[in-house]
């Protein structure tokens, strides 16, 4: 037998309005600071002027989105030396103006100003209010600043706005630990119908968990399960529980409800469904429900009831509020960390060497504290060169405020994935 699970799709953010001042003919010293979008637009126009002088009165071709930039005056402090050459693609349409400007401020080392802008934006700007990434970027900055009080206050507002859990606060040491932090642990998600076809995925998950102290397992996207698949997941959870692994189960409610309905058939339901339900009850620390189901299981299968052995120190569930595609753990990954700046950053230079002999290029940015605008542009160029060689670039672990900058500079959303770390 098999059962199906259904879930309600999330709401999509609306389109982004123009929240920044329109261009005017006043001298630059009489205007306010340029917005992030204006910086990108200025880069395109000036880049075209350098690459190909236009005839008088001729307008740039709107289809020409990739240009060479030679360092125009803007909010960005370009690195000394030879003029950097980066390509600026069309800003991602999913970004709102508030988030774009905040990402640019953070990239230039102005984290406090970026936080203030986002705090005001999610309170007063209609597009920022509806942008999950803007909220996640704010939580990112609050976490970096160690402001738990403000984090909790905005978390309550987030729950009301999106009707789902906010990201969990992660206890961190001193700020100097940030560059070396591994993020919130590995993230794994099971999707589709659970069956023996998932055996390889579950085996890879267990192998990856041996290399990290904690992880999250998201069950929200399961659409169903057969009896063999249920047994497979139950065995994996039992193995982790007996080893006292710090696993956080995310969104097991739908799966548990479906299992509750299935086991009403008693022995006919299949032992796999019973076993998985009993495992979930232990991971959820629901002793009363476990006791009742264990007795029913013993009667149905004429076996001794299983023992109550819940996992100790279960990791607190964190909200899966940041939807990205999930991929299997790669065999090797290019790991970056700390602050990355300038077009010739030493870590970025390793990318050219790393891409040789590989078709898939996974980059782990979990430990990257900040990347500036110029380095982000150089990364965009590097990705473009890799794609011209038919190579796939996968970026994981970039925190929301960093991801917003990379989207702004023109890196496509398709490059961002979640994966076991």
C-alpha positions as CSV (number, residue, x, y, z in Angstrom):
1,X,0.0,0.0,0.0
2,X,1.0,3.6,-0.4
3,X,-0.3,6.9,0.8
4,X,0.0,10.5,-0.4
5,X,0.9,13.7,1.3
6,X,-0.2,17.1,0.1
7,X,1.1,20.5,1.0
8,X,0.0,24.0,0.2
9,X,2.5,25.9,-2.1
10,X,4.0,29.0,-0.6
11,X,3.0,32.5,-1.7
12,X,5.2,34.2,-4.3
13,X,6.5,37.7,-3.6
14,X,5.1,40.3,-5.9
15,X,7.0,42.3,-8.4
16,X,9.4,45.0,-7.2
17,X,8.4,48.6,-7.6
18,X,10.8,51.5,-8.2
19,X,11.6,52.8,-4.7
20,X,14.7,54.7,-5.5
21,X,14.9,58.2,-6.9
22,X,14.7,58.5,-10.7
23,X,17.6,59.9,-12.6
24,X,17.8,63.7,-12.7
25,X,20.2,66.1,-14.4
26,X,21.5,67.6,-11.2
27,X,25.3,67.4,-10.5
28,X,26.3,64.3,-8.5
29,X,27.3,66.4,-5.5
30,X,23.8,67.8,-5.3
31,X,22.1,64.4,-5.2
32,X,21.7,61.8,-2.5
33,X,23.6,58.5,-2.6
34,X,23.0,56.3,-5.6
35,X,20.9,53.2,-5.1
36,X,22.2,49.7,-5.8
37,X,20.2,49.5,-9.0
38,X,21.6,52.9,-10.1
39,X,25.1,51.7,-9.5
40,X,24.5,48.7,-11.8
41,X,22.8,50.8,-14.4
42,X,25.7,53.4,-14.3
43,X,28.1,50.5,-14.7
44,X,26.4,49.3,-17.8
45,X,26.1,52.7,-19.5
46,X,29.7,53.7,-18.8
47,X,31.0,50.2,-19.8
48,X,29.3,50.5,-23.1
49,X,30.9,53.9,-23.6
50,X,34.3,52.4,-23.1
51,X,33.7,49.3,-25.2
52,X,32.0,51.0,-28.2
53,X,31.5,54.7,-28.6
54,X,27.9,55.4,-29.6
55,X,27.0,57.9,-32.2
56,X,25.4,61.1,-31.0
57,X,21.8,60.6,-30.0
58,X,22.2,56.8,-30.2
59,X,20.7,54.8,-27.3
60,X,22.3,51.7,-26.0
61,X,20.8,48.4,-27.1
62,X,18.5,47.2,-24.2
63,X,19.4,43.6,-25.1
64,X,23.1,44.1,-24.4
65,X,23.2,43.2,-20.7
66,X,26.8,42.1,-20.3
67,X,29.4,44.8,-20.5
68,X,33.0,45.5,-19.4
69,X,33.3,48.0,-16.5
70,X,36.5,50.0,-16.0
71,X,35.8,51.5,-12.6
72,X,33.2,54.4,-12.7
73,X,32.9,56.6,-9.7
74,X,30.2,55.2,-7.4
75,X,29.5,53.9,-4.0
76,X,32.1,51.2,-4.5
77,X,35.7,51.7,-3.5
78,X,37.5,50.0,-6.3
79,X,40.8,48.3,-5.5
80,X,44.1,50.0,-6.6
81,X,46.2,48.8,-9.4
82,X,45.0,48.0,-13.0
83,X,41.4,48.9,-13.7
84,X,39.2,45.9,-12.8
85,X,37.1,44.4,-15.6
86,X,33.8,42.8,-14.4
87,X,30.6,42.1,-16.2
88,X,27.4,43.4,-14.6
89,X,24.3,41.5,-15.7
90,X,20.6,42.5,-15.2
91,X,19.8,42.6,-11.5
92,X,17.6,39.7,-10.4
93,X,14.0,40.6,-10.7
94,X,13.1,38.9,-7.4
95,X,15.1,41.5,-5.4
96,X,13.4,44.5,-3.9
97,X,15.2,47.9,-3.8
98,X,15.5,47.9,0.0
99,X,17.4,44.5,-0.1
100,X,19.6,45.6,-3.1
101,X,20.7,48.7,-1.3
102,X,21.3,46.8,2.0
103,X,23.3,44.2,0.2
104,X,25.5,46.9,-1.3
105,X,26.0,48.5,2.0
106,X,27.0,45.3,3.6
107,X,29.4,44.5,0.8
108,X,31.2,47.7,1.4
109,X,31.6,47.0,5.2
110,X,28.6,48.9,6.4
111,X,26.7,46.2,8.2
112,X,25.0,48.4,10.8
113,X,23.6,50.7,8.1
114,X,22.4,47.7,6.1
115,X,20.6,46.4,9.2
116,X,18.9,49.7,9.8
117,X,17.8,49.9,6.2
118,X,16.3,46.4,6.3
119,X,14.6,47.0,9.7
120,X,12.9,50.0,8.3
121,X,12.2,48.3,5.0
122,X,10.3,45.3,6.5
123,X,8.3,47.7,8.6
124,X,7.4,50.3,6.0
125,X,8.1,49.2,2.5
126,X,5.5,47.0,0.9
127,X,7.8,45.0,-1.3
128,X,10.3,44.4,1.5
129,X,7.5,43.2,3.7
130,X,6.6,40.5,1.1
131,X,10.2,39.5,0.3
132,X,11.3,36.4,2.3
133,X,14.9,37.0,1.3
134,X,14.8,40.5,2.7
135,X,13.6,39.1,6.0
136,X,16.2,36.3,5.9
137,X,18.9,38.9,5.2
138,X,17.7,40.9,8.3
139,X,17.9,37.8,10.4
140,X,21.4,37.1,9.1
141,X,22.6,40.6,10.1
142,X,20.9,40.4,13.5
143,X,22.6,37.0,14.1
144,X,25.9,38.5,13.2
145,X,25.4,41.4,15.6
146,X,24.4,39.0,18.4
147,X,21.1,40.9,19.0
148,X,18.9,38.0,20.2
149,X,16.2,40.4,21.5
150,X,15.7,42.1,18.1
151,X,15.9,38.7,16.4
152,X,13.1,37.3,18.5
153,X,10.9,40.4,17.9
154,X,11.3,40.2,14.2
155,X,10.8,36.4,14.3
156,X,7.3,37.0,15.7
157,X,6.5,39.5,13.0
158,X,7.8,37.0,10.4
159,X,5.5,34.3,11.6
160,X,2.5,36.6,11.3
161,X,3.5,37.8,7.9
162,X,4.3,34.4,6.3
163,X,2.4,32.0,8.5
164,X,5.4,29.7,9.0
165,X,8.2,29.4,11.5
166,X,11.1,31.9,11.4
167,X,14.7,30.8,11.2
168,X,16.1,29.5,14.6
169,X,18.6,31.5,16.5
170,X,22.0,29.9,16.4
171,X,24.2,30.2,19.5
172,X,27.6,31.5,18.5
173,X,30.8,32.3,20.3
174,X,32.7,35.5,19.8
175,X,32.5,37.3,16.5
176,X,35.9,36.1,15.6
177,X,34.4,32.6,15.3
178,X,32.3,33.7,12.4
179,X,34.8,33.1,9.6
180,X,35.3,29.5,10.7
181,X,31.7,28.6,11.5
182,X,30.2,25.8,9.5
183,X,26.8,27.3,9.2
184,X,23.9,25.6,10.9
185,X,25.1,22.1,10.1
186,X,24.2,19.9,7.2
187,X,20.8,20.2,5.5
188,X,19.1,17.2,3.9
189,X,15.6,16.9,2.3
190,X,13.7,13.9,1.1
191,X,11.4,14.6,-1.8
192,X,8.8,12.8,-3.8
193,X,7.5,9.3,-2.9
194,X,9.7,7.5,-0.4
195,X,10.7,4.1,-1.7
196,X,13.7,1.8,-2.1
197,X,14.7,4.2,-4.9
198,X,15.8,6.5,-2.1
199,X,18.3,4.0,-0.6
200,X,21.3,5.6,-2.3
201,X,20.2,9.1,-1.1
202,X,19.7,7.9,2.5
203,X,23.1,6.1,2.4
204,X,24.8,9.3,1.3
205,X,23.1,11.2,4.0
206,X,24.3,8.9,6.7
207,X,27.8,9.0,5.3
208,X,27.8,12.8,5.3
209,X,26.5,13.0,8.8
210,X,29.6,11.1,10.1
211,X,31.6,14.1,9.1
212,X,29.6,16.8,10.9
213,X,28.3,17.1,14.5
214,X,24.7,18.0,13.6
215,X,22.3,18.2,10.7
216,X,18.7,18.9,9.7
217,X,16.4,16.5,7.9
218,X,13.4,18.2,6.1
219,X,10.4,15.9,5.5
220,X,8.1,18.6,4.2
221,X,8.4,17.7,0.5
222,X,7.6,14.0,0.8
223,X,4.5,13.3,-1.3
224,X,4.1,9.7,-0.1
225,X,5.8,6.5,0.9
226,X,5.5,2.8,0.3
227,X,6.0,0.2,3.0
228,X,9.6,-0.6,2.0
229,X,10.5,3.1,1.8
230,X,9.1,3.7,5.3
231,X,11.1,0.8,6.7
232,X,14.2,2.3,5.0
233,X,13.8,5.7,6.6
234,X,12.9,4.1,10.0
235,X,16.1,2.1,10.0
236,X,18.2,5.2,9.2
237,X,16.5,7.2,12.0
238,X,17.0,4.3,14.4
239,X,20.7,4.2,13.6
240,X,21.1,7.9,14.2
241,X,19.1,7.7,17.4
242,X,21.2,4.9,18.8
243,X,24.4,6.8,18.1
244,X,22.8,9.9,19.8
245,X,23.3,12.0,16.7
246,X,22.1,15.6,17.0
247,X,19.5,15.6,14.2
248,X,16.7,18.1,13.9
249,X,13.6,16.7,12.1
250,X,11.9,19.5,10.2
251,X,8.2,19.3,9.3
252,X,7.4,15.7,10.1
253,X,3.8,16.5,10.9
254,X,2.2,15.5,7.6
255,X,4.2,12.3,7.4
256,X,3.2,11.4,11.0
257,X,-0.5,12.1,10.3
258,X,-0.5,9.9,7.2
259,X,1.2,7.1,9.1
260,X,-1.4,7.4,11.9
261,X,-4.1,6.8,9.3
262,X,-2.2,3.9,7.8
263,X,-1.6,1.9,11.0
264,X,-5.3,1.9,11.8
265,X,-5.4,-1.1,9.5
266,X,-3.3,-3.0,12.1
267,X,-1.1,-5.7,10.8
268,X,-2.4,-5.2,7.2
269,X,-0.7,-1.8,7.2
270,X,2.8,-3.3,7.0
271,X,5.5,-3.3,9.6
272,X,7.4,-0.6,7.9
273,X,4.7,2.0,8.5
274,X,4.5,1.0,12.1
275,X,8.3,1.2,12.6
276,X,8.6,4.6,11.0
277,X,5.7,6.0,13.1
278,X,7.3,4.8,16.3
279,X,10.6,6.3,15.3
280,X,9.0,9.7,14.6
281,X,7.3,9.6,18.0
282,X,10.6,9.1,19.7
283,X,12.3,11.8,17.7
284,X,9.4,14.1,18.6
285,X,9.7,13.0,22.3
286,X,6.0,12.2,22.4
287,X,6.0,9.5,25.1
288,X,2.2,9.2,25.5
289,X,1.5,8.6,21.8
290,X,4.5,6.3,21.6
291,X,3.2,4.2,24.5
292,X,-0.2,3.8,22.9
293,X,1.2,2.9,19.5
294,X,3.8,0.6,20.9
295,X,1.2,-1.5,22.7
296,X,-1.0,-1.6,19.5
297,X,2.0,-2.7,17.5
298,X,2.8,-5.5,20.0
299,X,-0.8,-6.8,19.8
300,X,-1.0,-6.6,16.0
301,X,2.3,-8.4,15.3
302,X,2.4,-10.5,18.4
303,X,5.8,-9.1,19.4
304,X,7.2,-7.4,22.5
305,X,6.5,-3.7,22.5
306,X,9.5,-1.6,21.5
307,X,11.4,0.2,24.2
308,X,11.1,4.0,24.8
309,X,14.6,5.2,24.0
310,X,14.3,8.8,22.7
311,X,17.4,10.6,21.3
312,X,19.2,12.7,23.8
313,X,20.1,16.3,23.0
314,X,18.0,16.5,19.9
315,X,18.9,19.5,17.8
316,X,16.2,22.2,17.9
317,X,14.4,22.3,14.5
318,X,15.2,25.3,12.3
319,X,12.7,26.7,9.9
320,X,13.1,25.7,6.2
321,X,12.2,29.3,5.3
322,X,14.8,29.5,2.6
323,X,13.7,27.3,-0.3
324,X,16.6,26.2,-2.6
325,X,17.1,23.1,-4.6
326,X,18.7,20.2,-2.8
327,X,21.6,18.2,-4.2
328,X,23.6,15.3,-3.1
329,X,26.9,15.8,-1.5
330,X,29.7,16.2,-4.1
331,X,32.9,14.2,-3.8
332,X,34.9,17.4,-3.5
333,X,34.1,21.1,-3.0
334,X,35.9,24.4,-3.3
335,X,35.6,25.9,0.2
336,X,35.9,29.7,0.7
337,X,36.0,31.5,4.0
338,X,36.5,34.9,5.7
339,X,36.3,38.2,3.8
340,X,36.8,38.1,0.0
341,X,37.7,41.4,-1.7
342,X,39.0,42.7,-5.0
343,X,39.2,41.1,-8.5
344,X,42.3,39.1,-7.6
345,X,41.3,37.6,-4.3
346,X,43.5,34.6,-3.6
347,X,40.6,32.3,-2.8
348,X,38.8,33.3,-6.0
349,X,41.9,32.6,-8.1
350,X,41.7,29.0,-7.0
351,X,38.5,28.7,-9.0
352,X,40.3,28.7,-12.3
353,X,42.5,25.8,-11.2
354,X,39.6,24.0,-9.5
355,X,37.4,23.9,-12.6
356,X,39.9,21.9,-14.7
357,X,38.8,18.3,-15.2
358,X,35.4,18.8,-13.6
359,X,31.9,19.3,-15.1
360,X,30.2,20.2,-11.9
361,X,31.9,22.9,-9.8
362,X,30.5,23.0,-6.2
363,X,31.5,26.1,-4.1
364,X,30.9,26.1,-0.4
365,X,30.5,29.6,1.0
366,X,29.2,28.6,4.4
367,X,32.2,30.2,6.2
368,X,32.4,33.4,4.0
369,X,31.9,36.4,6.2
370,X,31.6,39.0,3.5
371,X,32.4,39.4,-0.3
372,X,32.7,42.9,-1.7
373,X,31.2,44.2,-4.9
374,X,34.3,43.9,-7.1
375,X,35.0,40.3,-6.0
376,X,31.4,39.4,-6.6
377,X,31.8,40.8,-10.2
378,X,34.9,38.8,-10.7
379,X,33.0,35.7,-9.5
380,X,30.3,36.5,-12.1
381,X,32.9,36.6,-14.8
382,X,34.5,33.3,-13.6
383,X,31.1,31.6,-13.7
384,X,30.5,32.9,-17.2
385,X,33.8,31.4,-18.4
386,X,33.0,28.1,-16.7
387,X,29.5,28.0,-18.3
388,X,31.1,28.7,-21.7
389,X,32.9,25.4,-21.2
390,X,29.6,23.7,-20.4
391,X,30.4,23.4,-16.7
392,X,27.8,23.7,-14.0
393,X,28.5,26.0,-11.0
394,X,26.7,25.2,-7.7
395,X,27.0,27.7,-4.8
396,X,25.9,26.5,-1.4
397,X,26.1,28.0,2.1
398,X,26.0,31.7,1.1
399,X,24.2,33.5,3.8
400,X,21.1,35.5,2.7
401,X,22.8,38.9,2.7
402,X,25.7,37.6,0.6
403,X,23.3,35.8,-1.7
404,X,21.4,39.0,-2.2
405,X,24.6,40.7,-3.4
406,X,25.5,37.9,-5.8
407,X,21.9,38.0,-7.2
408,X,22.2,41.8,-7.6
409,X,25.5,41.6,-9.4
410,X,23.9,39.2,-11.9
411,X,24.6,35.7,-10.7
412,X,21.6,33.5,-11.7
413,X,19.4,32.0,-9.0
414,X,19.9,28.6,-10.6
415,X,23.5,28.5,-9.2
416,X,22.3,28.5,-5.6
417,X,21.6,25.1,-4.0
418,X,21.3,23.5,-0.6
419,X,23.4,20.4,0.0
420,X,24.9,18.3,2.8
421,X,28.0,20.0,3.9
